[in-house]
Amino acid sequence: MKLITGDFKDVTVERLGINGEGIATLNRMVIFIPNLLPGERAKVEITRVEKNYAEARVVKRDNDSKDRVKAPCPIYDECGGCQIQHMSSSLQMEYKEEIVRNAFRQKTKLNVDKSDIRPTIGMEDPWYYRNKSQFPLGTRRGEIVSGLYKPNSNHLVPIEHCMVQQRDTTNINNAIVRILNELDIPVYDARRDTGYARTIVVRSGYNTNDVQVVLVVGHEDVPDLDELSDRIMELPNVVSFHININANRSGVIFGYRTVHIAGQEKMDEQLDDVHYHLSPRAFFQLNPAQTEKMYREVVEAAGLTGEERVIDAYAGVGSIGLWLAPYAKEIRGMEVVPEAVEDANDHMRENGYNHVTYVEGRAEHWIPRWVKDGWIPDVIVVDPPRTGMDHQLINSIISSKTKRIVYVSCNPQTLARDADQLMKAGYKVNYVQPYDMFPQTSHVESVVVFEKKKKKKY
């Protein structure tokens, strides 16, 4: 019988999906149901029907899995920022490992049962870990509020306390909301192109306590900007204030132009003994405690002896390169964001690393050029966005004949897709190490080590 939107059905969840939802099957149709765990039975209402799958919501749950816990966040069901607070910590770790295994199982010929896919490395305290908040602004009963949008909607859920954000970021965000209300600075309306305040972005230093604030606005001529600036700079630990101008109607947070208003142009951050200076739009990992663990893994995985040439692709501000620099003969890196390239080179100069250079541009342009000039990398480290590596970059890496690739991934699906191409080109998967970089969410990061297979001698 064909499923129809509005139908009520009894289901039993068989497994978990990549977004943390429960998966059941009816009439050979896969149904995705948020907030259900394997083994749980429930009455659900079908909310969407597509050709190969359907979506549903829980009407009544008949039993509880042993791995179900009460989500501590009072707005967990509304917010959508977290997807798996209702899972026990042990199930979260198993689930994230299984996401990685399934991605390799589906997209590669790797024997995941015999390969070294390791248990997920989690956090001792998986709360209040995010060092950066990005809360859009709206109005409710005439007052400015900030929060996150409810999934698949334009409904802004006000958030005054977030259990996965570092407390400094939420406290500063809330204080800025109060200041905007007191100064009567209107929220930006993209449809009418009116108003100003659009999004508050707050980044807090993990080991420095420095706080950087960016107010994303629709128009640059913000009223009472001087007073706004003075009051923001008086907030605890704020060392840097910028505005970013974005009149785009899309959901992209940042516009193309950022203006320094007060304090330092960059904020200081430190992971282990590595120091960083971060400009407002510089990419930096959002969970510093887990990042320290993961970067130590990258250094170990690279296996450097001091004699290797290393490429740091998708380099950002050189955050990984700084960890590799003490152990490499030479590092060359590239990044498409000019400000990040400047930050990366500044970081190296400040730390006395004269053997490390970053250039602006795409890796698929620079790697063939360097190889043609006789500079052959021994190790390539990549940390691409969720879309994974560009196809041309993969071909460039394969052509370079590098012996070892260390791939840092935030998306198991694109990781496995890229791994398939590397494996077909003669690389083997040494091991896969998943990291719980974003506890309480369905996201998982991984470090994967690829090694060039040695040709057999006959």
N, C-alpha and C positions, 0 to 999 in steps of 0.2 A: 504494500500500500504506500502510495506517495505521501511524503511529509508535506504539510501545509502550514504556513505561518499562522500562529494562533492555536495550533493543536496542543493538547496536553498529553504527555507520554510518560510512562514509567521506564526508567533506565537504570542500568548498573554501570558504573565507571570502570573501564578496563585499564587505562593508563593515563599518563599526563602528556599534554602537548607542550610545544616549545614556548608558549606564553604562560605556562602554569595552569592552564585550564584542564578540567577533566575531559576525557574522551570516551564516549559510549558509541555503540553501533546499533542502528535499527534499520531493518530492511536493506542491509548492505550500505547504508548511508552513515558516514561518520558525523557525529554531533559533538560540537565543542561547548562545554558548559563551565563557566568560571565558578571558582569556589567549591568544587567537588574533588574528592580524592579517590584514588583507586580502591575498589571494594565498596564504595558508598552507593546506596540506592536512593533514588529520589524521583519525585514527580516534577517534571519540567514543562515549561511552555516554550514551544518553538518560536523563536523571534526572527529568524532569517533562514531562507532556503536558497542554496545555490546548486549548481549542477552536480558537484561532487561532495558537498558537505552542507551541514546545517549548523546553526547556532541556537542556543537555548538559555533560559534562565531558570534558576531553582525556584520552585513553588513550595515544595516541602521535602526536606531530607528525612529519610526513614531510619538511617543509622549513622553512626560516627566511626570513621577510621581510627585505629589506635594512634595514628600519626596526626590526627587533627588537634590543634590547639586553639585557644581563644585569641584572636588577633587583639593585641593591646591598644592599637590605635583606634580612637573613638570614631574617626571618619574613614576607616579602612575601606568600607564598602562603597563610599562615595568618591573618594579622591582619585584612585586609579594610579597613583604614583608607585605603589607596591602591589604586587600580584599574589604573593605566596606567604603572607603573614600567618595564614591559617594552617601552614605546614609546620611540623616539628623541625628542629634544627637538623636532626639526623636525616630526615627525608629530604630536606632542602639540599643537603650535600649529595645524597644519592641521586636525586633528580638532576642536578646539574652535571654530574658525571655522565648520567645516562643521555642527556641532551647531546653531549660531545660524542659519545659512543654511537648514538643513532645517526648523527650527521656523517660520520666516517663510514658507517655501515651502509647508508643510503647512497652516498656519492662517490665512494672509492671502493677498491677491491681489497682494502686492508682487512686482515682477519682481526677484528676488534677483540675477540675472546683470547687470542694468543699474543696480541701486541701490548706494549707497555703503556696503557692508558691508566693513569694513576688516580687515586681517590682525590676528590676536591679538597683543596686547602681552604679552610674557613677562618672565621674570626673568633677570638675568645669572647668578645663582646660585640655582637652584630647589630649595634644600634648607634645612632648619633655619629655616623662615620663620614658623611658627605661634607666636603670642605667648600662646596660652592652651591648656592641656591639661585634659581632663576624663576622668580615668581611674577607672572603677569598681573596686571592691575585691572580692576573693574570697579563698579559702584553698586552698592546695595543700600537702599533706603537713604540715598543722598550722601552716603559716606564712601570714601575710597577704601577698597579692600584688596588684599593680595592672596594668591593661592595657586591652585592648579585646576586645569579643566577636567571635568568628568569625562571618562573615556567615551570617544565617539560623539562628543557634543560640544557646544559652545557655552555650556554652563560652568561658570567659575565657582569652584568650591573654596571658600575662604579658609586659610590655614594660618593659625597663630602659633601652633606648636607642631613640629614635625619630628617624628621619632627616628628618622634616618639622617636628618641634617645635623651637622655640628651646631651646638646650641648658640654659639656666637653669630652664625649666619642668620638664624631665625630671629634672634633678639634685635640685631641691627636692622633686619628687614622690617620688623614690626615698628621699630622706632621711626624709620623713614616714612612708613605709611602714616603714622601720626603727624609727622612734620608736613607731609603733603596735604593732609586734611586741614591742619592749622593754617597753612599758607594759602589754602584754597586753590591749589594748582590742579587744573582739570585733567582727567584721564583722556588719553588720545582715543578718538573714534576713527578707525581706519575707513569706514564707509563714507563718512562725511568729511574726512581729513580735517578734523577739528580737535582741539585739546593738545595735551603735551605728554604727560607721564604714561608710559606704556609697560615697562618691565623693570623690576629691581633685581640687579645681579650683585650678589655679595660673595666674595671669596675670602676665606679665613685661613691664616697660616697654621699649619699643623704643629710645628715646633717653634714658630716665631711669634704667634698670636697677632701678627699684622693682619689688618682687614682692608680689603680693597672694595670700593663701591662703584658700580656703573649704573647710572639711570638711563635706560633706553627711552628716547622721546621721539615723538612724531615730527616735531619742529624744533629748530635750534634756539629760537628766541624765547626760552623758558622764562616766565615771569618770576620775579623775586629770586633769580638764580644766585645772587650774591648771598642773600640771607639763607637760602636753601643750602648752599655750599658750606657756609659758616656753621650751621647747625649740624650738618652731617659730619663735618670734621671734628666736632666736639664729642661725637659718640665714642664709646670705649674702643680703643685700639685701631680706629680708622686712621690710615696713613695716606690714603690715595682715593681721590674722587674724580670720576670722568663722566661725561655724557656721551651717549652713542645715538646718532640720528638715524632713525629707521621709519620711513613713511610707507613702507611696503605693505600691501594688504595680505601677504602670505603669513604663515605662522612662524617664519624664520625670526629668531630672537634679535640678532644683531643686523644693523645696517652697515654700509661700507665705511662710514667715517666716525671716528672716535675723537673727542676733544678732551684734553686734559684740563681740569678745572682747578683743582687744589691739591696740596700735599705732594707726595712723591709721584713720579710718573709710573714707577713700578713698585710692587710689593716684594718683600723678602720671604722666601720659603726655604725649608731645609728638610731633607730626608736623609737619615743617618748622618754622615759627615759631608754630604753633598749640598751645596748652597745654590739657590736659584733666585733670579730676579724676574718677576712675571709681569708682563704688560697686560692690559685688560683683556685682550682677545687671545692671549697665548693659551694653547691647549695644555692642560696639565691634568694628570689623573685625579679622579674625584674622591678616591679612598686612599689617603696617604699611608695608613698603617699596612694595608694589603699591598700597596705599591712597593713599599720597602721590601717585602717578602718576594714579590714578583721580580723586581729588578735584580735582587741577589740571585734569583734563579737564572735570569738572562745572562748574568756575568758567568755563572758556573757553566751554563749550557754553551756559551761561546767558546769555552775551553782555550782561552788566550794564554800565550806564554811570553808575550812581549815581542814576538817576531812577526805577528800577523798584520795584514792590511784588512781593514774592516770598513764596510759601508753601512751607514746608519740611514735607512730609507724611511720616509714619512717621519722625519726627525723631530718635528715640532720645535721646541725651544732647546733641543739637545738633551732632554731629560734622561734618556737612556745612554746617550753618548758620554755624558759625564761619569757614569758608573763604569763604562768600558775603558775610558781614556787611560787610567793608570796601568792597564795590562796590554795595550795594543802598541804596535810599532807606528801605525798611522791610521787615522780615521778620516773618512770623507763622508759627508752627509748632504742631504738635500731636503728642501721643504718649499712648498708653493706659496706660503704666506710670507711676504717680505719682512714683517715685524718679527716673526718667529725666527727667521734666519739671522736677523740682527741680534736678537736675544741669545740665540745659540752660540754665535761667535763671541759675543760679550762674555758669556758664561765660561767659555774655554780660555779666553785671555785672562779673566779674573782669577782663574784657577791655575794659570801657568802652563796650560796645555798647548804648546806651539805646534804639536803634531796633529791637530784636529782642525778641519776646515769645513764650513757649511756653505752651500751655494743655493741660490734661488732657482727653482725649476723642478721638473718632474724626473723621477728616477729613471724612467725609460729613455729619457734624453741623455742623462749624464753617464749612466753605466756603460752603454756601448762606446761612448766617446772616450771614457777613461781606459776601457779595455783595448780600444784601438791604439791608444797612446802607450800601451804596454803596462798599464797599472791594473794588475789582476787581483781582485779581492780574494782573500782566504775565507772570510766570513762575511755574510750579509745578514743584518738584523733588520726586520721589517715590523712596523706597528701601524698597519693601515686602518682606515675608518671602517665602519660596519659593512660597507660595500666590498671590502676585500681588496686584493691587489688588482691593478689594471692588467688586462691581458698582455699588453705590450711589455709591461714590467716583468711579468713572468717569463716571457720569451727572452728578455734582456738578461735576466738572472740565469736562465738555462744556458744561454750563449756564453755567459761569462765563465762558465765551468767552475764556479766557486765550490769549495769542498763542503761548506757547512752553511745552513740557513737556520736562523733562529726567528721564528714567526710568533709574534705576540698578537693575539686575536681577541676581538670583543664580539665576534659573531661566528658560532660554530658552523653555520651553513656555508658562509663564504669561505671560511677556513678550509672545510672539507672539499669544497669545489676547487680551490687553489691547490690543495694537497694532491688531488687527483692528477692535475696537470704536472706537478713536480714529480710525482711517483712514476708517471708514464715516461718522463724524461730521464729516469735513472736515479732518482733520489729515493732513499728509504726513510721511513719514519723511525727515528731513534726512540723518542718517547713523547707522550702528551701529558702535560700537567695542568689540569683545570684549577682556576682560582675563583673563589666566591668574592668578587670585587664589589658586588652590589647586593648584600644580604637583604632578604625580604622581597626581592624582585626576581624575575625569571632570567635575568641576564647572567652570563658566565663568561669569564675570560680564560684564555689558555695560552700556555707557552709550549710550542712544538719545535722539536729539533729535527731537522732533515740533514742527512749526510749523503754525499755522492757515493753511489755503489762503486766498488772497485771492479775494474774489468777483469774477467777471468783469464788466466794464462793457460794456454794449451801447449 
